[in-house]
Amino acid sequence: MAYDDKSIKILEGLEAVRKRPGMYIGSTDKRGLHHLVWEIVDNAVDEAINGYGSLIKVTLTKNGSVRVEDEGRGVPCGKHESGKSTPEVIYTVLHAGGKFEEGGYKVSGGLHGVGASVVNALSKKMVVTIARDGGLYEISFKDGGKVDTPLKKIGQTRKTGTTVEFWPDEKIFDTTKFSFSTIEERMRESAFLISNLTIEINDENEDRHSSFHFENGLVSFVEYMNENKTPLHKVIDMEGTKTGIEVHVAMCYTDSYNENILSFVNNVKTIDGGSHEVGFKTALTKAFNEYAKNNNLLKGKTVLEGADTREGLTAIISVNVPEALLQFEGQTKGKLGTPQARPVVESIVYEKLSYYLEENKSVANMIMDKALKSKTAREAARKAREEVRNGKNKSGKDKILNGKLTKAAGKDPKKNELFLVEGDSAGGSAKTGRNRETQAILPLRGKVLNCEKASTNDINGNEELNLIMQTIGAGIGSDCNPEDSNYGKVIIMTDADDDGAHIQILLITFFYRFMRPLIDAGFIYVANPPLYSLETGKSKEYIQTDEELAEKRKLIKGQYKINRFKGLGEMDAEELFETTMDPKNRSLIRVTIEDAMLAEKRVSTLMGDKVEPRKEWINENVDFTLEDDFRR
């Protein structure tokens, strides 16, 4: 395939990136900072996907830069039709790259071609070294993309590849300190997706090193995801190609009750799914229903629903779509829109899975047994919820709900808020101080069930969680629908101590496992009560953190009084509303899922029943100091 100076097309210019960086990288916090690394690495990965190079090195240097080296073809080094050198065009002009024209790349995740120039625009310095056509070339930039040293030949080499080193601009970012573990997680993911690729990460500051290479690719990926779970069989590995679309799927059922499906297109994670995920799920449901029918496992006209066939499933879907067919929905490339992908994935997975089930009947019957139990539990739960809605429930749970829940007077679900409050005393203050029109209060007694290993039956049998579920009214599991929620915000409000934090985690785990659509829709929040009140003379202010208190103390001249809140119950109704519930003053933390794979690993590690992985993670990631003991 031709990839030369004529392959590079200019679409528009660059300065706006520095003025509005959030439009290009999402934010200027740590997440945005690391996005710079992903942009450069993605270019290197695109070379590897297309068969050029099998090693990528990422280095965090002592001088604050990040260096990314690949063994690809090397950026073209001739003169561009604009009159500038081609590397200058690629690294200084927005929407300039070899991914807009057919021929340079068969498959590419960097669809828009803005990555390299955006990174340059947000860096105080960038140096690009290119090995190509027997020569070694270098070009450098400063102050957000201005050419410092024009392209020049600095030597000869038999190697090929591109090395990009950049220094993020501290005037742009909140922090310029990179996280080794964050980069490590992302690089591991890329190595899983390309079987012949090795990625090395080095941190010169902490003398840390990691190297990833997975011969079994997606199979290893599924095994990694299931490390803290108990697999029921060996990973099922399926591959196929139709109409130029390459499909690779690996899947395995575990003893858990939760499904975990990750999908990728051209090595880009599609966090919102798309046509390839729809095709996979359709094939899965079809294959299992066909197997059940052929083996007389279902009675009458009964069929399995999709959710039944996915309970406990971990699956990775990786699809390579040619540039000519590639369509994403939205600017973030989070959802595949290519319509041709659905029938291709559905056909390949149905054919391969059907054959596997017939050839491995012991595994097939074990999975079917799990699916049938899921079906029974789901139908029982649905029937119970319908009885409650229709007033036919004879268990008295609706009476208990009415006795505990303090309802909001307003009838608009989008404006109404539900506060899940720790303890009766705090619940009493919240009831008294709340805005009665829009705020409902549901006090919780003690710590709720850890839902990491819970089934739908366990949830239905747990009074506290059942009350939460009934109060919200959105359903659980596959039936959970944010549009049915009685509240636009569900706010977890607990004490600012260890027990409060534990209750938060238990509730978030419940929502993550059984009402995740509410998290995806942005309905779940955590209240952020103050730790202290600070009185100076007649004025009184509230302090959120120890660090903020220390800063305030330095500025105060004269006498002052500090009150440490040990719990929400210590606040009177007026204080609680003013600091934690009043939309004008309060600080809420929205619960979000930025990285599905990382979220799944963290929840299963920290909330699962395997002690060693949890102990190992805590030792590696939590710093315990004497201060922690005195603050309690």
Secondary structure, DSSP 4 states (H G I P E B T S, - for coil): ---SGGG-B-----THHHH-THHHHS-SSHHHHHHHHHHHHHHHHHHHHTTS-SEEEEEE-TTS-EEEEE-SS----SB-TTSSBHHHHHHHSTT-BSSSSTTT-SS-S--S--HHHHHHHTEEEEEEEEEETTEEEEEEEETTTEEEEEEEEEEE-S--EEEEEEEE-TTT-S--PPPHHHHHHHHHHHHHHSTT-EEEEEETTTTEEEEEE-TTTHHHHHHHHTTTS-BSSPPEEEEEEETTEEEEEEEEEBSSS--EEEEEETTEE-TT-BHHHHHHHHHHHHHHHHHHHHTT-S-TT----HHHHHTTEEEEEEEE--GGG--EESTT--EE--TTHHHHHHHHHHHHHHHHHHH-HHHHHHHHHHHHHHHHHHHHHHHHHHHHHTT---SSHHHHHHHH-B--S---TTT-EEEEEESHHHHHHHHHHS-TTTEEEEEE-SPPP-GGG--HHHHHT-HHHHHHHHHH-S-SGGG--GGG-S-SEEEEE--SSHHHHHHHHHHHHHHHHH-HHHHHTT-EEEE---SEEEEETTEEEEE--HHHHHHHHHH--S--EEEE---GGGS-HHHHIIIII-TTT--EEE---S-HHHHHHHHHHHHSS-HHHHHHHHHHH----HHHHHH-
